[in-house]
């Protein structure tokens, strides 16, 4: 091998990776432009959606939503008391 040359064995995967990366990066802006809705389209879609219903509740005795439901730390009395407080504040 001559000095200053670099021989890459099995260069096909490397070239494929470089080519795919270039393809993905050059196609991204066009893809994003097609996927974005106009403000009118977004407002039309939103107007057709039903009113959002749900709750985000975590009792004061739980650190996170998982602890709230674990057998060792489930605290029905606190949950009931705090939900009554919520109903009273409505």
Secondary structure, DSSP 4 states (H G I P E B T S, - for coil): --TT----TTTHHHHHHHHHHHHHHHHHHHHHHHHPPPHHHHHHHHHTSPPP-------TT-SSHHHHHSTTT--HHHHHHHHHHHHHH-
